[in-house]
Amino acid sequence: MKKLTLLLTTTALFAGFNLNAADDNKAKADQRRTQAERRETRIDIDRRIQAINRLDSKPAAKMAGLAAISKETAVPLPTIEAEIKDHPTVGLAGIFLAHELSTHTHKPVDQFIKQRQAGKTWTAIATANGENLAAIDAKLARIEEAMQNPGAASGATTGDRTAVRERDRTVDATSTLDRRVNELNRLDNQGAALRQGLAAVSKETAVPLPTLEETQKQHPNAGIGALLIAQEISVRTQKSVADILRLYSDGKSWSQIAQDHKQDLTALEQKLARVEQAMRDAPK
């Protein structure tokens, strides 16, 4: 009986050891696979960054890249242009990544640029801040594509232009809405205009001014036009402003976002027009 008990105990211990060893082997294999995937992602990201930074030596490609970065980050184009001048060695891709990280972490853009200049790779900086490298790569790919085809937007054929003119009024309103947002975002780089714009947005959305000021501090890269639409949709849908702004950062236009949330584009455009006028009337 004692021998049988000893045999059963030994068998159980041996089986448990084998199971633990199998689990350990599986965990190690998973870890190696994860590390390999991360290495592959890092190589792709770094290669994309280098390719974009090589493209910005051509004026047309550089302008297309600046516009694409402004769209991807919701940062006004003049702000992007100024930062390229302030940090000429960082490259367009670097400025994009610094803003992308700033938007998600609420840390200053300069902090990430300094980390890169100190020797860290952009991939290491992004990973340390919990960024999704695949999502960043997708945005970099769109910027690269825009720079590789800088004339695409202006190369429409006569047939294309005729088709555009024949679109319905909703599409016309859509393009006007996006242009109005961009125009507002270009106006808010002056202190007086920014304050006037926030007050006007408060009036249009019925959101208290202190709340808007706090939101603007939390999302410093979102222009006044973007803030108004995000706040308006937030009020009507109970979604957070951050969630709405993230949709734009992920590649959707403001008109698409408004339509997806069943917003009246004409009413939004009228609100944007009133805010724009208030900002233009701000004391110089």
N, C-alpha and C positions, 0 to 999 in steps of 0.2 A: 504493500500500500504506500509505504514511504517512497519507494522507488518510482511508483506511478506519479505521485504528487510532485516529486522532484523533476520528473520528465516533463510533466505538463507545465510546470513553472518555467523551466528552461526554454521550452518551445514558445511559450507566450513572450518571454523576454526577447528571444531571437526574432520573433515576428514583429514585435514592437520596434526593435532596433532597425529591422529592414524597412519598416514603414517610415520611421524618422529619417533614415538615410535617403529614402526615395523623396520624401518631402524636401529635405535639404538640397538634393540634386535638382529637383524641379525649381526651387526658389533661386538657386544659383543660375540655372539655365534661363529663367525669366529675367533675372538681373542682367545677365550677359546680353540677352536679346534687347532689353530696354536700353542698355548702354550703347549697343550697336546702332539702334534706331536713332538715338540722340546724336551719335557721331555723324550719321548720314544726314540728319536734318541740319546739323551745324554746318556741314560742308556745303549743302545746298544754299543755306542762308548766306554764308560768307561769299560764295561765288556770285550770288545775285547782287549783293551789296557792291562787290568789286565791279561787276558789269555795269551797274547803274552809274557808279562814280566815274567810269571811263567814258560813258556817253555824254556827260554834262560839259564836255569841251566844245561841243557844237551849239551855237546860240539857239537854233530852232529846237533842238532836242532839250536843251536846258530849260527853255520857256515852257515846253510841254511838260517836263518833269515837275517844275515849280507848280504849275496849275494842277497836276495830278496829286501832288503832295497836299496842296491846299484842300482838295476835294476829299482825300482819304482821311485827313486829320481834323477837318472842319476849322482849320486855322486860316485867318485872312491871308490872301496872297501877299500883300505888302509886308506882313510880319515875316513870312517865309523868306521873302527876298532880302529883307534886312538882316536876318540871321545868317543867310548864306554869305553876305558881305562881312559880317562880324566873325564868321568861322569858315574862312575859305578853304581850309585844309580838311574839313570834316566831310565834305561832299554832300550831294543831295540825299543819298540814302541815309547818311548819318543824321542829317537834320530831321528827316522823316522819323527815324527810329527814336530820336530824342523826344520828339513831340508825342509819338505814340505811347512811349513809356510815361511821359509826363501826364497825359490824359488819364491813364489807368491808375497811376500811383499818386497823383496830385503833388509830385515832387517837381522842382524847377527843371526846365530844359537844360540849363547850364550844368546842373549837377551830373547829368548823364554824359554830356559832352566832355566834361573834365575827367570822368572815369575812363572814357575812350582814349583821351589824350594821355592819360597816365599809363596806358598799355593794355587795358582790358579789351577783349573783343566785344563786338556788339552782341554776339550770341550769348556770351557769358553774362553780360549786363542784363539782357532780356530774361535769361533763365533765372538769374538771381532775384528778379522782380516778379517771378511767377507768370511770365508772358507765354502765350500760346505761339510757338514758333511757326507752326503750320499756317496760322491765321496771318502772322506777319509776312510770311513768304508769299501768301496770296496777294496781299496788298503791294508788296514789292514787285510782284509779277505784273500787276496792272500799271504801276508807275513805269516799269521798264518797257512795257508794250507801248505806252503813250510816247515815250522818248524815242523808241525805234520807229514810230510812225507819226511824227509831229505834224505832218500835213493832212492826216486822215480827216480831222474835223473840218478843214477848209476845202477838202477835195471833192465835195459833193458834185454830182453831175446835174445837168439841167433837169433830167427826169426825177432825180432825188429832190431837187428844190420844188418841183411841181407837186410831188407827192406831199411834201411838208406843207405847202400852201393849202392842199386839199384836206388836210386833217381837220377833225372837228374842233369846236371851241374849247373843249376840255383840254386837249393837248396844247392849244395855244396858251391857255391859262397856266398850264403846267410849266411851260418854258418861262413864262413871265414870272411865276412864283420863284423859281430857282434863281433867275437873274436878280430879282428884288432881294432875296436873301444874301446873295453875294455882294450886292451893292451896300447893304446895311453892314455886313461884316467888314467891309473896307473902311467904313466911317468911324468905327469904334476904337481906333487907335489913339484918339485924343481924349484927354480926361474929361473935358466939359461935354463933349459929344456922348461919351460913354455914360456919364451921369444922367444926361437928358434922355438918352435912349432907355436906360433902366427905368426911369420914371414913366416914360411913355408905355413901356411894356407892362409895367404895373397897372397902369390905367386900362390898357387893352385887355388884360387877362384877369383883372380883379385880384391879383396876387399881391400881398403887401410888399412894399418896396424893400424892407429889411430882409424878407425871405428871398427876394430876387437877388439882392446884393450878396447874400450868403451863397446862393446857387452859383452866381457868377464867379465867386472866389473858389468854389469847389471845382468849377469847370472853366478855368481861365482861358482855355484854347477854343472855347465855343464862342463865336461872334454873337452880336446882339440879334441878328436875323435868325440864327439857329436857335438861340435861347428863346426867342418869342414863340417860334413854332413848336419847339419841344415843350415849353410850358403850357401852351394852348392845348396841345394834344394830351398832355399829362392831366390837366384840369378836367378834360372831357372824358378821359378813358380810365382814370385812376392808376395809370402806369407811371413809374417814376421818370423824372426828367433824364436821369442817367441812362435808363433803358432806351429812351427815344434817341438820345444823342449817340448811343452805341450803334443804333441801326444805320445812322449816317456814316459813322466811322467804318462800318462793315461794307460800305459800298453803295447803299441805296441813296437816291436823290431825295431832296425834301419833298418834292411833289409826289414821288412814289410812297414815301412814308405817310404823307397826309392822306392820299387816296386809300392806302391800306387800312387807315383808321377812320375812313368814311368822313373826312373833313371837307368842308366847303372851301374849295380852292380860291374862289373869288372873294369870299369873306376874309380868308387869310391874307390874300394879296392886299386888300384894302387896309387891314391892320398894319401890315408891313409898310405900306405907303405912308400912313400917318406917323408911324415911328420914325421913318426915314426923314420926313419933313421936320419933325421935332429935333432930330439930331443935326440937321442942316441949319436949323435956327439957333443952335446953341452958340453962346458967346465964344468968339475966337480967342 
